[in-house]
Amino acid sequence: MGGSGSRLSKELLAEYQDLTFLTKQEILLANCWLLLHPLHPSGSSRASPSTVPGTQAHRRFCELLPQEHRSTEESLHTRVSLEQILSLPELKANPFKERICRVFSTSPARDSLSFEDFLDLLSVFSDTATPDLKSHYAFRIFDFDDDGTLNREDLSQLVNCLTGPGEDTQLSASEMKQLIDNILEESDIDRDGTINLSEFQHVISRSPDFASSFKIVL
């Protein structure tokens, strides 16, 4: 491969495993995806993580990189744009893909992800993350205005994301109002006109399929 500079150290791998719900192979795979994509502004790639098994993904993807971009140090300090992250096939069809990326971004403009941001994202969406953690981040993703509650505007945007942009699928104003009234009637326990985190988690706790469906697998 041209040296060990492209490999995460055992100590760093162990630290990432301790801090996330990801396996060693998943961390290596994520590292390689981020190493590769800064070189492709269009978001296209010459290899797919799903086509290379396990830890071989790291070796294969790093072999595609120019020598000067293969160091672990550089990969850990490189931020990948929102557009490049959204090019992941696993995110392309997700109606909340932009919100997902913005929630996990630590950049001031929330328009890019570091390797650790990307690991956090994959960890929360992994099969082994706890239901409480998943519901916490689902709430943040649905809180479009980031005010700590799901108000009528948040719920309207949530519904629009689910129904899609087509005129034949969008709800009318009266249909939207009725649906949001029903959601609040079911979920707004303290009757303040919004849904807070604890109310949201209470609703989610009655949905046994939530944890298994709230996932992204590279």
N, C-alpha and C positions, 0 to 999 in steps of 0.2 A: 504493500500500500504506500510505500514511500515514507516509512517512519511511523512512530506511535503518536505523533502530534494530533492526529485526527481522532484518537480514541479517548473517551472519558476515562479518567483514572478510577481504580476500584474504590477509592475513598469517596470520590464525588458520586459515583453510582450508588454506593451504600447510603450516602446522605440523601440523595434524591428519592431512593426507595423508602427511607424513613419518613420523609416529608410528604409523600404522595401515596396513592393507592395503586401505583403502577409497578409492573414487574421490570426486571433489568432489561429484558428484550424490548418492552414497550418504550422505555426511556431511550435506549439506543436507536430505536426506529424513529422516535420523535426528533432526536438530535440530528439524524441524517436528513430528515425532511427539511429541517430549517437550514442546514448547511447548504442544501441544494438550491432551494428556492430563491435566495437573494440574487442568484446569478440569472434568474429568468423573470424579468419584469412583467412579462405577459402572463405569468402564472402557469405556463406549460412546463412539463418536465419530460425527461427522456426515460424515466423509469417510474414505476409505481410501487409504493411500499408493499402493497398486497401481493406483488408478483415475486417478492424475494422473501424467503422464510426467515423468521426469527432474527438472530443477530447478524445473519449474512447481509441484511439490509444496510447495516452500518458500513460494512466493507464495500459493498457494491456502490452505494451512493457517494462515498468519499472518493472512490476511484474516478468518479465522473468530474471531480472538482480540480481546478488548477492547484498546483502545489501551494501557492500562497494563500489559499482559502481553506486549507485542510486543518489548521491548528484548532485544538479544542478551545484555547483561550479566545480566539476570534469568534468562534461559534457561540460562545457564552455571552459575548458582548454585542452580537449582531441582532438588530431588530428587524422583523419581517413585517411588511406592510399589510394592512387589512385586506387589500385586494388579493395578495398572494395567499393569505390564510384562507380566504373565501374560495380559492380555487380548489381546495380539497374536495374531492368527490363526495366525501361524507358530510360536508357542510353545504354544498351547492343547493341541495334540495330542501334544506332546513329553513322553514319560514322565518325563524328567529336568528338566522346566521349572523347578521350584523350586530344584533344585540349581544349575542353570545361573545363575539370577539371584543366588543367594547367593554363588557363587564369584566373580562379577564385581562384587559390591557392595563399596564401600569404606566404607560406613557402619558404625559400631561394632556396631549390632544386625544388620547385613547384611539389612536389610528395605527398602532403597530403592536406586535407582540414580541417579547424576548423569549429565549428558550425556556426560562423558568415560568413565564406567563403561559406558554404553550403546555408545559407539563402540568400546571395547575388546572388548565382547561381539561386536558385528557384525564387527569386524576378524578375530577368531579364527575365526569361523564363515564367513568369506568364502572364495571360491574361490581367492584368491591367497595365503592364509596358508600357511605351510610345514607339511608333515606333522609335523615335530618339535614345532612350536608347538601344532598341533591335538591331538596325542597327549598333550602335557603337560597341557593343559586338560581333556581327556577323563579323564585319570587323576585330576585334582583333583575333577572332577564326580562320579566314581564313588567317591571316598574320602569316604564319608558322615560319618565321625567325624573327618575332618580330621587324622588322625595320621600321614600321610605314607606309609601302606601300605594295600593292599587286603587286609583280613583276611576271615575267613569271614562275619562279620556284614555287611561291606560287600558282599561277593559275593552274599549272600542278599538284601539290599535291591535290588541291581542286577537280579537275576533277577526279583524280585517286581515291580519297575517295568516290566520287559519283558513279563511275563505278564499284568499287570493285576490289579485287585482282585477279580474274579469268582471264586467258588468253583470254577467249572468250569474255570478256567484256572490257578489256583494249584497249585503242586507240593506233594505230600505231603512230610512230614519226611524220609522215606527217599529220595524222588526228589531233593529239594534237596541232601541230603548227598552222594548219588552224583554229582550234577552238579558240585558244588563240589569234590569230590575229583578229578574229571576235569579241571576247570579248573586246579587247583593242580598236578596231575601234569604238565600241559602247560606251565604258565607259571612255576611256582616253581622257578627254576633253582638257587638256593642251599639249597633245602629247609628254609626256616625257617618254613614254614606261612603265609606271606604273599606278596603280589606287590608288589615295589617299582617305582619309576618306570622304571628301566632294563629290568627284566623285562617290564613292561607295554609299553614301546616296542618291545622285541624282538618281542613277539607281534604288535603292530600293524603292524610293518614287513613282516610276511608277509601282510597283508591289503590288497591293492591298491585295494580299493574304499573303504577307510576315509576317506581325505581328501576324496573327492568326496561322500560321504554325510554327513560331519560339517560341515553348513553350514546357515545360516539366511539366507534372502533376503527382504528386505522388499518 
